[in-house]
Amino acid sequence: MFGILNPPPPPASPGAYDFGRNAYFKGMGGTLFALGPTRPAALAPPPWRVRATMKVNAARYALAERIVARLGERTGGVAAAMTTGHETWIQDPDLDAMRDSGLAHILSISGLHMAVVGGFVFFAARLLVAAWPWLALRVSGKKAAAIAGLIAVGTYLVISGAPPPAERAAITASIAFLAILTDRQAVTMRALSAAAFVVLLLRPEAVVTPGFQMSFAATAALVALVEVWPRRIRELSVPWPIAAVQRFASWLMAACAASLVAGMATGPFAMQHFNRTAVYGLLANMATAPLADFVMMPALALGAALEPLGLGAPFLWVAGQSVDAMLAIGHWAANLPGAVKAIPSAPAAALPVAFLGILFMCLWRGWWRLLGLPFAAAVLIWPRAAPPDIWIGDGGANAAYRLESEAVVVRPAVRRFAIDLWSRRRGLEPVARSPEGWTCKRSFCARDGETGPLALWWGKAAPTAEQLDQMCRSAQVVSVRAVIATLPSSCEGRLVLDGADYARGGSVELWREEAGGWRALWAAEVRGRRPWNGPPS
């Protein structure tokens, strides 16, 4: 393959998501941008582990293609993502709607999927054992069902490609089934702590990832809810219509409570890491829960298991109808007024405080647990400092300056992901600069005849003395991607950053001081000395 090979990209702004850290723990030394098609290459036979992985991946992809062929690209793409983890066929409007409605977690194979698949197999196996009197008298139906649940969870983990969320969920579910086999209570804080210990033993770096934090916070909140949920009194004789209404009402209350506490437990992490919250997420999840729990996931499990034999069509059809209904709910909720609320990141100390508050509320008993509520809401109520006046991306390839609540982007079409990430973290709305009043050439942009906040030179070759003089006359801050040897007299009193500064510090945020100077925060200062980025220069 012909392409451009680069080291893992640094954070888009100081304190933002660090792809280099994840790449380091995955054993990735770089990223490649392909410039042409792939071509066959004569290589040595791969090791047996690689051959086994390739066979599993081939089977997973073949199953995903069969599901898409059965259900169509739109519906089948979502179903394939929920079954095999392949998100190739998911369309962007559907993905955006699922995110804005708070339903995106259904697309990622995680705790919900493992719980539904493992629970469905557990109850089905226990029912089959109970329906065979000879076997029911000789075998513990509950333990036999737990073994079947373990097998189902392991199989689903392999089919899904074992992404980190699915791996965490599989470990948690496996420990619950093992508790049943050892005559222990399955849903307890002890079982959850054992699962967290195993996950951290296998992947210690997961402790700083949003997925680990959110999944175990939600599970801890649900376990705490189970511990305090009142047990329903079983009547001796009740007409079945009344019993059905009572059980539906109980399920509805439990589902509402579960969605509420799980959303509250994961809310601080979603606000801090992703800077957005779905306002109608509870409503959308409540409308989708019956479909996902009782129809869609069981039908997908049966359809995926029987599809290699050519018998999965009826089950996949049922799953496809459920997927269409879920997408309709997602689009409806995402199109409601104010469906998404952007929240700027709080200071770094707020998230540990919120975590301790959530932990206190989950572990403490009685009404005293409410004392942890203000601490759990730390990310939401912690005062935010003033956002920076200027942001310059890594290498000086793009920049933006703040104008009230907007971030005016100098090059709107360049590195959009970095712009969106930075503006969300700071609670700003990115807008393109007006073409009027700017002189923009192939390598630079500067204001016309007035002192603007920023002038940007992104060319790899150094500017001439005349070009640098023009930029210094037009802006208070001058950013040059190349290394500058000398500065003209017009740059006196201006903040000039060049390639040497970006090589040392990466991206930078600038605040205007009252005394007239500038305060800078570089990404390298926040990253510190780490194995994945090396010591600061």
N, C-alpha and C positions, 0 to 999 in steps of 0.2 A: 504494500500500500504506500502510495506517495502522499505525504502530508507534512504538517508543521508540528513538531514535537516541542512542548514547553514543560517546564516544571509545574506542579500544581499551583493554581492561582492563589495569591494571598487574599486576605480579607478585603472586601470592597470598601470598608471604612473601619476606623478604629473600633474594636469590640464587636464587629459583625461576624457572621458565620465564617469559620475558617475551614475551607475545603482541604487545605494542606494537612490539617490534623487528621481528618478522616482518611485521607489518602495514605498517610503514614501508617496507620494501624491496619489498613487493608493491603499493605505491601505494594502500593502504587507509587512509582517514581516519577510519573509524568502524565500528561494528557496529550492526545493527538487529535489534530483537526485534519480530517481527510480531505484531500484535494482531487481525488480520483477514485475509480472503482478498485475493488480488491482483485488480486490476481493469484493464481495458484503458485505455491512455493513447495519445493522439495525439502522436507524436514525429516529429522530423525524420528523414529517411532516414539510417541509420548509415553511417559510413565503410566503405570496402571491406574493411579489415582486420576490423572487427567483423562484417560480413556473412559473411566467409569463416569466422571463428571460430564464428559461430552455425550455419552449415551443417555444419561438422565436428562440433560438439557435438550437433546434431540427429541426424546419422548415427550417432554413438557411442551416444546414448541409444536410438535405434531398434534398434541391434544388441543392446544390453543387454536390452531388452524381449523381443526374439525369443529370446535365450538363456534368459531366465527362463520364457518361455512353453513352451519345449521341455522344460526340465528341472524345472520347479516352482520355487516361491519359495525354498525352503531351499537346494537344490543349485544351482539356477540363479543365486541371488544370489551365492554364492561364485564360481561360474564367471564371472559378469558382472564381478565386482570384479577378477578376475585378468586379464580380457581388455580391459575398457574403463576400469577404474578407478572405476566407479560402485559404491559400497558401500551403496546405499540398501536393498537387500533382505537384507543379512546380519543374521541374528538375534543378539540379545545373548548368549544362552547359547553359541552357536557361537563368537562373537568372544572371549568370556571364556576358553573352552576353548583356543582357538588361542593366546591370549596366555600362559596358564598352562602350556601344553605347549611353548612356544618355537617354535611354528609360525606365528606371526602374520606373519613376514616373507614368507611365501608369498602372503598376501593383498595385500600392497602390491607394485605393479609396480616391480621393481628389477633388480638384477644377475642373479638367478637366472632371471627370465623372459626378459630380453634374451639371456642366454647360451644358454638352451635353444632359444629361437626362432631366434636367429641361427645357432647351431650346427646345429640341425636342418636349416635351409634350406641352410647351407653344405655339409653332408655329402650332402644329397639332390641338390643341384645337381652336386656333384662326381661322384656316382654316375651321374647321367644323362649327363654328358659322357663318362665312361669307358665307358658302355654303348653309345655311338654311335661306332664306330671312326673313321668319316670325320671327325667333329668332334674327336675326341680327338687325331688326328694333326695338326690345324691350330690348335687353341686350347689354351692352358694351362688344364687343368681346375681347378687350384687357384685361379687368378686369376679365372676365370669364376665359380667358387663364391663367392669373396670379394665380387665385385660383387653377386651375388644376396643374400649375407648383409647387405651394406650396405643394399640396397633393403628387405629384410625388417625390419631394425632401424629404419629410417626410417619405414616404414609402421606398425609396431607402436607407435612413439613417438607418431605422430599419433592412432592409435586409442585409445591410453591416456590422451590428454589432456595428455601431456607434463608430468606432475608432476615435481618436482625429483629424486626418486630414479630415475625412469625416464630423465630427461634425463642424469643422471650416468652411468647404466649404458649408455645409447646412445652417449655420447661415448667411453667406454672401449672398447666393442665396435667402434665405427667405427675407432678408432685401431688396434686389432688387425687389422681387415680391411685397412686402408690399409698396414699393415706388410707384409702378405702381397703386396699389389699392388706394393710397392716392393722386394720380395725381402729383407725384414727379418724377424727373428724376432718373432713376434706377442706371445708371453707373456714379457715382460721387465720389469724395474723401470724401464727407460727409457720403455717404452710407458705404464706406469702413471703415471710422473711427468708425461709429456706430457698424459695425460688429466686429471690433477689440475690442471695449469696451465691447460688450456682451460676447465675448469669454473670455476676461480677467476677467470679472465678474464671469463667471462660473468656469474658470480654471486659476487663477492668475499665477500659476506656469508655464504656457505655454510660458510666455514671454522669458524664457531662453532656450527653446527647439528649435532645428533646424527647425522642421516642421512649427511652428508658424512664425518664422523669415522669412523663405524662401517663404511661401505661401503668406504672406501679402506684402513682398517686391515685389514679382512677380505681385501681383494684383495691387499694387500701380503704378508700372511701366506701366502696361497695361492700367490702367485708365488714366494716364498721356498721353499715346500714343493716346488713343481715343480723348482726349481733343485737341490734335494738329493735328490729322489726317485730311487731306483736304476732304471736302465733294464732292462727284462726281456729276458733272452737269448732270441732267436728260434731254436727248434730246427728242424732240417731236416725231420724227419719225426716227427710225434707223432699217435697215434690221436685222432680228434676228441673222444671222450668225455673223455679226459685233458686235452686242450687246453681244452675247455669249462670243466672244473673249475678248471684253473689260471687261466684268464682271469677266472672269477667270483671266485675267491679274491683275485686281484690287484685287481679292481674294488672288492671289499668292503674290503680294506685301505686302498686309496686314498680311498674314500668316508669311512671312519672317520677317517682322518688329516685329510682336508679339513674335516670337520665339527668335529673337535677343535681344529685350529689356528684356524679361523674363529671358533669360539666363544670361544676364549681371547683372540683379538685384539679382539673386540667386547665382551667381558665388562666391562672397566673402564669403558667408555663407557655401557653399559647400567646398570651399578650406580650410576654417578654421576648420570646424567640421569633414569633411570626408577626407581631404588631397588628393583629387583626382579630376580631371576634365576630362570629355569626350571631346576629341579634335574634334571629328566629330559629336558631339551631335546635332548641328544645322542642319547638313545635314540629319541625321537620323530622327530627329523630323519633318523636312519638308517633307520627303518622307512618313512618317507615318501619318501626320496630316489629309490628305483627308480620309484615311481609318478609323482612329479613330473617326473623327468628323461626317462623313456622312454615314458610313456603319457599323462599328463594334459596337460602343456604342448604336446607335438606335436599331440594330438587337439584341443585348444582352438584351436591355430593353424590347423589345417586346417578345423575346424568354423566358426570365425569368418570365414575367407576364403571359404568356400563357402555360408554361410548366406544372404547376400543373393541368391544364385542359387537358393535353395531346396534345396541339395544337402548341407547341413551336418548333417542329422539323425543319420546313423550315427556320425560323428565326435564330435558333441556327446554322444551316448549313452555312448560309451566314456569321454569326459571326465567325464560325470556320475557314472559308476560309480567312477571314480578319486577324485572329490571326496568322495563318500560314504565311501569307505574312509579318506581322509585325515581327515575329520571324526571318524570312529570312533576312529582312532588318537589324534587330539587330545584327545577326551573321555576316553579311557582313561588317557592320560598325565597329564591335568590332575586326574583323580580319585585318583591315587596319593597315599599319605600324604606330606606335606611336599613337594608338587609345586612350590610357590613359596616362595622365601625372600626376605624383605624385608631390604634393606641400607640403612642410613642414609647420606646423602651424606657424603663425606670433605671436608676443607678444600679450598679452590679450588686450592691448589698441587699436590694429589695427582694430578690428571688430567694436567697437562703432564708431570709426572715419569713417569707410566705411559706416556704417548705416546712419550717419548724412549726408554724401555725397550723398547717394542714396535718402534720404529724401529731401534734398535741390533740387536735379535735378527733383524730381517728383512734388514738390509743387511750385517751382518758375516758372515764365512765361518768355518767350522770350529766347534770346541767353544767358542771364546771367546764366541760369541753367547750362551751361557747366562749370562754375567755380567749381561746385561740383564734376566734373569728377576725378581730382587727388585724392580727399578725398575718393571717392567711390572705387578707385583702391588701397586703403591703404593696404589691405591684400596681394595684389599681389606684391607691390613694397616696402613694409616695409622690412628693412634689418633684416636678421635672425642671431641670435647669434650662436656661434659654438655649435654643438650638444654635448650631454654628452659623456664622455668616457666610462662610465659603467652604465648599468641599471640592477637593481635587483627587481624582482617582489614581490608582496605582500607575506609576510611570508617567503621569501627567497627560494621559490620552484624552481625558474628558474632565469637565468641571461644572460646578453649578454654584449659584449664589442665592442667598435667601432674600426674598422680597415679601415682607409680612409673613403670611402663612404658606407662601409658594416657594418652590425651589426652581429657579430659572436655569434651565440646562443649556449650556453653550452648544453642545453637539447632541441633539435629541436622538439621533439614529445610531449612536455609537454606545456600546456597552450598556444596553438598556437594563439588564439585570442588576448591574451594580448601582445604577441610578435609582431604580425602584427600591432596592434593598436599603440604601442609605436614606432616602426620603421617608420611607415607612418608619424606620427606626427613630427618626427625628420628628415625626408627625407633620411632615410637609407634603404639599401636593406638587408633583413634578409638572412643569409646563415648559414648552419650547420657547426659546428666546425669540423676540420679534426680529425679523430681518431688517427692519428700519433702524438706523442709527448704528449699525455694525458694518465693519469692513472685514470680510472673511475671504481668505484666499485658500489655496490648496493646503497650506501648512499652519495657518494661524487665524485667529479671530480677535479683533480689538474694536473698541468703541470709536466712533467718529467724532473728533474734535472736542471731546469732553473727558473728564476723569471719571471713568466707570469703576465698578468694583473689581473687575477681573479682565485680564488679557491672557489668551491661551495660545501657546505654540506647541503643536503636537508632532511636527516633523522630526525625523530622526537626525537630519543634518542641522547644525547650529545656525541660528539666524545671523544675518549680516548686521553690522553696526547700525545701519540705517533702520532696518526692521526692528531691532531691539530698542532703538531710540523711539520709534513710533509707538511701540507697545508700552514703554515706560511713561510716555506722555499721556497715554489714554487710560491708564488703570492704576489703582492703588496696589494691586497684587498682580505680579507677572509670573506666569508659569511657563517654563521652557523644558521640553522633554529632553533635549540634548544638554551636554555639559558646556557651560559658558566659561571662557577664559577671562575676559575683561568686560566691564560694564561701562556704558557711556555715562556722562555726567547727569543726564536726565533721569537716570535710575536712582539717584540719591534721594533718600526718603521713601523709596518704594520697597516693598517686600518682593524679592526676586527669588524664586525657587527653580532649581535646574535639575538635570538628570542625576547629579551626584546626591542631591537631597533625597530624591525618590528611590535611588538604589539603597540608601541607608534606612529610610523610614517607611517606604510604601505609600499608601494613601494617607491623606492628611485632612483634618478639620481645623478651621481657623475662626477665632472669635476676635472681634474688634474690641480693644481695650479703651477705657475712658481717656487714658493719657495719650492715645493716638497710635499706640503700637498694636501688635498682634500676638495672640496666644495660640500656640499650635499644639495639636494632639496627633501624633503619628501612630499608624497601625503597629509599627514595630515596637513602640513603647508598651502597648497593651499586650502584644503577643509574648514579649519577653524572650528569654533564652530557652528555646524548645528544640527537640530533636528534628522536628519537621521543618524548621525554618533556619536553623543554625544561629550562631551568636550574632547580635546586632553589630554592624560595622562601626 
